[in-house]
């Protein structure tokens, strides 16, 4: 049995701006956010983060999981590497990239 999904148009909300607000001069446009890097740049930054994280985790954790079956070893290492890459390394690499681009002008 399928579900039928419909959308309902909502009436436009009344404008909350007063006449005084409309008479105020507009300030300069807000600063444009930095453009997202190209897919090629994101691949490069992700590869740098993954390579670095895997190397460090293999050096630090490798001796402790050496006797584990291969699938369990992989589970442990990727359980450490993936969150580190997604939540810290790639966002920080993107911030560094943005800072470098801002300095260039």
Backbone torsions as a table, in degrees:
resi	resn	phi	psi	omega
1	UNK	NA	119.8	-177.0
2	UNK	-88.3	156.7	177.1
3	UNK	-99.5	136.9	176.7
4	UNK	-99.3	118.4	-179.1
5	UNK	-105.8	131.0	177.3
6	UNK	-125.1	155.6	175.2
7	UNK	-111.2	143.7	-179.4
8	UNK	-115.3	127.9	178.1
9	UNK	-71.6	133.8	177.2
10	UNK	-98.7	142.8	177.4
11	UNK	-67.5	147.8	179.7
12	UNK	-63.9	138.2	179.4
13	UNK	-72.3	146.3	178.6
14	UNK	-66.3	142.4	-178.9
15	UNK	-69.8	133.8	-178.2
16	UNK	-93.5	2.3	-178.4
17	UNK	-81.5	138.8	179.6
18	UNK	-91.7	172.1	179.0
19	UNK	-62.3	-36.0	180.0
20	UNK	-64.5	-38.4	179.8
21	UNK	-66.5	-37.3	-178.4
22	UNK	-70.7	-24.8	-178.5
23	UNK	-86.4	-8.0	179.3
24	UNK	-74.7	140.7	177.0
25	UNK	-67.0	145.5	179.6
26	UNK	-78.7	140.7	177.1
27	UNK	-82.4	174.7	179.4
28	UNK	-59.3	152.4	-179.3
29	UNK	-61.6	145.2	179.2
30	UNK	-62.8	154.1	-178.7
31	UNK	-60.6	139.3	178.9
32	UNK	-73.2	134.5	175.3
33	UNK	-67.3	154.5	-179.7
34	UNK	-61.8	139.5	179.7
35	UNK	-66.3	144.4	177.8
36	UNK	-65.3	143.5	178.7
37	UNK	-68.4	157.3	178.4
38	UNK	-64.5	164.2	179.3
39	UNK	-61.2	-32.8	179.9
40	UNK	-67.8	-40.1	177.6
41	UNK	-67.2	-39.8	178.2
42	UNK	-64.1	-38.7	176.8
43	UNK	-62.6	-45.8	-179.6
44	UNK	-62.1	-47.2	-179.8
45	UNK	-63.9	-40.0	178.2
46	UNK	-65.9	-42.0	178.4
47	UNK	-61.9	-43.3	178.3
48	UNK	-59.9	-44.7	-179.4
49	UNK	-65.2	-45.1	-178.3
50	UNK	-66.4	-46.0	180.0
51	UNK	-58.9	-46.8	-179.5
52	UNK	-63.8	-47.0	-178.3
53	UNK	-63.8	-43.8	179.3
54	UNK	-62.7	-41.7	179.6
55	UNK	-62.4	-47.9	-178.7
56	UNK	-65.1	-45.0	-178.4
57	UNK	-66.4	-38.7	177.4
58	UNK	-62.3	-39.9	179.4
59	UNK	-69.0	-40.3	-175.5
60	UNK	-84.2	-41.1	-173.2
61	UNK	-100.5	-25.0	-176.1
62	UNK	-47.9	-48.1	-179.1
63	UNK	-62.5	-28.8	-178.0
64	UNK	-80.1	-26.4	-178.5
65	UNK	-107.1	12.0	-176.6
66	UNK	-57.0	-38.8	-177.8
67	UNK	-85.7	-4.4	-179.2
68	UNK	-72.3	152.6	170.8
69	UNK	-59.7	152.8	-173.7
70	UNK	-55.3	-43.5	-179.2
71	UNK	-64.7	-39.5	178.2
72	UNK	-68.8	-39.4	176.5
73	UNK	-60.0	-45.3	179.0
74	UNK	-64.0	-41.0	178.5
75	UNK	-60.2	-46.0	-178.8
76	UNK	-64.6	-47.3	-176.0
77	UNK	-67.7	-44.3	179.1
78	UNK	-70.4	-26.9	175.3
79	UNK	-65.6	-24.4	176.5
80	UNK	-90.8	-44.6	-172.1
81	UNK	-70.8	-46.7	-174.0
82	UNK	-60.6	-50.8	177.4
83	UNK	-61.9	-37.9	179.2
84	UNK	-61.6	-43.0	-179.1
85	UNK	-68.8	-47.4	-174.0
86	UNK	-70.1	-42.7	-172.9
87	UNK	-93.4	-20.3	-177.3
88	UNK	-126.6	-53.0	-170.9
89	UNK	-67.7	-52.8	-178.1
90	UNK	-64.5	-46.4	177.1
91	UNK	-58.6	-38.8	178.8
92	UNK	-69.6	-37.4	175.7
93	UNK	-64.2	-37.2	176.9
94	UNK	-65.8	-37.6	177.1
95	UNK	-66.0	-41.6	178.4
96	UNK	-63.1	-43.8	178.2
97	UNK	-58.9	-45.9	-179.9
98	UNK	-62.9	-40.3	178.9
99	UNK	-64.6	-40.7	178.7
100	UNK	-64.3	-43.2	179.5
101	UNK	-65.4	-36.7	177.6
102	UNK	-65.2	-39.6	179.9
103	UNK	-67.0	-32.5	-180.0
104	UNK	-68.7	-21.4	175.7
105	UNK	116.3	NA	NA
